[in-house]
Amino acid sequence: MNKKTHFGYTEVDESEKSNHVGEVFTSVSKSYDIMNDAMSIGMHRLWKKILVELASINEKDIILDIASGTGDIPKLISREYPRTSIFMSDINYEMLDEGRNRAINESFNSNCSFCQLSGEKLPFKNKTFDLITVGFGLRNFTNKEKGLNEMKRCLKKNGKLLILEFSKPINPIFSKIYDWYSFNILPKLGSLLANDSDSYQYLAESIRMHPDQEQLKKMMQDQGYRECKFYNLLNGVVAIHIGSND
């Protein structure tokens, strides 16, 4: 019997989810940056800067960014820490191609390598990276525990994992406003700016199905990460989780 998981609110076979997610990001790849700015009123850029600050990067770190998309996080790291080695990765070829082209056009490719891969099956040796970052990608994993375990395997001793992801607002009134925005405005923005309301309906649903702050912290602890903590941003709409390898 095939194991089940969720694609947004829809229950699907685990074997099918990656294909469904791939179709979403293939569809939105050309308009991804415009939509990110529209959806967050540009705040996603600040959130990513905060992630880079919290990472406490050293000049010669070897870094893996999973679900890089168009490369916002690698760009920030490359500009501020040009002697690091950064692996930009995404499971979706169209998104990775957008990121690679942007890295070349905006001249932050000198210390970047580009890899099409799944965060649940990393093609790297044990203890390869000083830092692994995931920006708005973990909720699209089919098996989050497997992904967390793989990332831990690839971290060096005392290496860190930082996850930036949508989470659960703390204030119940704010939460209701956020829900209204997500399910009424977000699909309309998708239709207007990307001619694709269905993909942004999925993105809104996928956020609701993602573990909240405490649940994700516990998942990380269960996979063996230590010193796990999180920082809420914008009343918990977004959270940054941090864990270290032993």
C-alpha positions in Angstrom: 0.0 0.0 0.0 1.4 3.4 -1.0 2.1 5.8 1.9 0.1 9.0 1.8 1.1 12.6 2.3 -0.4 16.0 1.6 0.0 18.3 -1.4 -1.6 21.3 0.1 -4.9 20.1 1.5 -5.1 17.2 -1.0 -4.0 13.8 0.1 -1.7 12.1 -2.5 0.7 9.1 -2.6 4.2 10.0 -1.4 5.5 8.9 -4.7 3.5 11.6 -6.5 4.1 14.6 -4.4 7.5 15.6 -5.8 6.0 15.6 -9.3 3.1 17.9 -8.2 5.4 20.3 -6.4 7.7 20.3 -9.5 4.8 21.3 -11.7 4.0 24.2 -9.4 7.5 25.6 -9.4 8.0 25.1 -13.1 4.8 27.1 -13.6 6.0 30.0 -11.3 9.7 30.0 -12.1 9.6 33.1 -14.4 7.5 35.2 -12.1 8.9 33.9 -8.8 10.8 37.0 -7.7 7.9 39.4 -8.6 5.5 37.2 -6.7 7.7 36.9 -3.6 7.9 40.7 -3.4 4.2 41.1 -3.9 3.2 38.4 -1.4 5.5 39.7 1.4 5.6 43.4 0.5 9.3 42.9 0.0 9.8 41.6 3.6 11.2 38.2 2.4 14.4 40.1 1.6 14.8 41.3 5.2 14.0 37.8 6.5 16.8 36.3 4.4 19.2 38.9 5.6 18.3 38.0 9.2 19.0 34.4 8.4 22.4 35.2 7.0 23.2 37.3 10.1 22.1 34.5 12.5 24.3 31.9 10.6 27.6 33.4 12.0 29.4 32.5 8.7 33.2 32.2 8.7 35.1 33.3 5.6 36.1 29.9 4.4 32.9 28.0 5.2 31.6 25.4 2.7 27.8 26.1 2.5 24.9 24.2 0.9 21.7 26.2 0.2 18.8 23.8 -0.5 15.7 25.0 -2.5 17.8 28.0 -3.7 15.2 29.1 -6.2 16.5 32.3 -7.8 19.4 32.5 -5.4 18.5 35.2 -2.8 20.3 33.5 0.1 23.5 32.6 -1.9 23.6 36.1 -3.3 23.6 37.6 0.2 26.3 35.2 1.4 28.4 35.6 -1.7 28.4 39.4 -1.5 29.3 39.5 2.2 31.6 36.4 2.4 33.3 36.1 -1.1 35.8 33.5 0.1 33.1 31.0 1.1 32.2 28.1 -1.2 28.4 27.9 -1.9 26.5 25.1 -3.5 23.2 26.4 -4.9 20.7 23.6 -5.2 17.1 23.0 -6.2 15.1 19.9 -7.1 13.4 21.9 -9.9 15.5 22.5 -13.1 13.6 25.6 -14.2 14.1 27.2 -10.8 17.7 26.3 -10.6 18.2 27.6 -14.2 16.7 31.0 -13.1 19.0 31.1 -10.1 22.1 30.2 -12.2 21.3 32.9 -14.8 20.7 35.4 -12.1 24.0 34.5 -10.5 25.8 35.1 -13.8 23.9 38.3 -14.6 24.4 39.8 -11.2 28.0 38.6 -10.8 27.7 36.5 -7.6 28.6 33.2 -9.3 32.4 33.3 -8.7 32.1 31.2 -5.5 28.9 29.3 -6.4 28.3 25.8 -7.8 24.9 24.7 -9.1 23.3 21.3 -8.3 19.9 19.9 -9.2 19.1 17.6 -6.3 16.6 16.5 -3.7 17.0 17.6 -0.2 15.9 14.2 0.9 18.7 12.4 -0.9 21.8 14.5 -0.9 24.7 13.3 -3.2 27.4 14.4 -0.8 29.8 12.6 1.6 29.2 12.7 5.4 30.4 15.8 7.1 30.9 17.9 4.0 29.4 21.3 5.0 29.9 23.9 7.7 26.4 25.3 7.1 23.2 24.3 5.4 20.4 26.8 4.7 16.9 26.2 3.5 14.8 29.2 2.6 11.0 28.5 2.1 11.6 25.0 0.9 11.2 22.5 3.7 7.4 22.6 3.6 7.6 21.2 0.0 9.6 18.1 1.1 7.7 14.8 0.8 9.4 13.4 4.0 10.7 16.2 6.2 12.2 13.8 8.7 14.2 12.1 6.0 15.4 15.5 4.7 16.4 16.7 8.2 18.4 13.4 8.7 20.2 13.8 5.3 21.1 17.4 6.1 22.5 16.3 9.5 24.5 13.6 7.8 26.2 16.1 5.5 27.0 18.6 8.2 30.4 18.7 9.8 30.8 18.4 13.6 29.4 21.6 15.1 28.0 22.5 11.7 24.6 24.4 11.6 21.3 24.0 9.9 19.2 27.2 9.4 15.6 26.9 8.1 13.6 29.9 7.1 10.0 28.9 6.7 6.4 30.1 7.0 5.0 29.2 10.4 2.1 29.9 12.7 1.2 33.5 13.8 1.1 33.9 17.6 -1.7 36.4 17.8 -5.2 34.9 17.0 -6.6 38.1 15.5 -3.5 38.5 13.3 -3.8 34.9 12.3 -7.4 35.4 11.0 -6.3 38.4 9.0 -3.3 36.4 7.6 -5.7 33.5 6.6 -8.0 35.9 4.9 -5.1 37.4 3.0 -3.7 34.0 2.0 -6.9 32.5 0.6 -8.5 35.7 -0.9 -5.6 37.9 -2.0 -2.8 35.5 -2.7 -4.5 33.5 -5.5 -5.7 36.8 -7.1 -2.1 38.1 -7.1 -1.0 34.8 -8.7 -3.7 35.2 -11.3 -2.8 38.9 -12.0 1.0 38.7 -11.9 1.7 35.1 -13.0 -1.5 34.0 -14.7 -1.6 31.1 -12.2 -3.9 31.2 -9.3 -3.8 27.4 -8.6 -0.1 27.4 -7.8 -0.5 30.1 -5.3 -3.6 28.4 -3.8 -1.3 25.4 -3.2 1.4 27.6 -1.6 -1.2 29.0 0.8 -2.4 25.5 1.7 1.1 24.1 2.0 1.9 26.7 4.6 -1.1 25.6 6.7 0.0 22.0 6.5 3.6 22.7 7.6 4.5 22.0 11.3 4.3 25.0 13.6 7.3 26.4 15.5 7.4 24.0 18.4 6.6 20.9 16.2 9.5 21.7 13.8 11.8 22.3 16.7 10.9 18.9 18.1 11.4 17.2 14.7 14.9 18.6 14.6 15.6 17.4 18.1 14.3 14.0 17.2 16.7 13.8 14.3 19.6 14.5 16.7 20.2 18.2 16.3 21.3 20.0 19.4 20.9 23.6 20.7 17.7 23.8 18.7 15.9 27.1 18.8 13.7 29.4 16.7 13.1 33.1 16.1 9.6 34.3 15.2 9.4 37.1 12.6 6.3 39.1 11.8 4.3 37.7 14.8 5.3 34.1 13.7 4.1 34.3 10.1 7.7 33.3 9.5 10.2 31.6 11.8 14.0 30.8 11.6 14.9 27.5 13.1 18.5 26.7 14.1 20.1 23.4 15.0 23.7 22.2 15.4 25.3 18.9 14.5 27.1 16.9 17.2 
